[in-house]
Amino acid sequence: MPNYDFKNKVTGEIVEKFLTIAAMEQFLTENPDWEITFLKMQVGDPVVLGVQRPPSDFTNYVLKPIEKRYNHGKQRETRFGRKIQNV
């Protein structure tokens, strides 16, 4: 469930609510003097999320020899959604 920032059109008051999409739509229909506003973007940091690429030394000297031996020259699918050609 995402956080939504709502701004009162009359008073200018801003509140943050943690709602489902259905609850957000219901809130807006029940309260016509409130609107969604965007105060800050919530972007995920790849390092914090653990989605960073491995160092090139690890890829070249650890992963590639393993792939050569066990994949027999086939392509492997990475967690980034691309296929890498073995050397």
Secondary structure, 3 states (H helix, E strand, C coil): CCEEEEEECCCCCEEEEECCHHHHHHHHHHCCCEEEECCCCCCCCHHHHCCCCCCHHHHHHHHHHHHHHHCCCCCEECCCCCEECCC
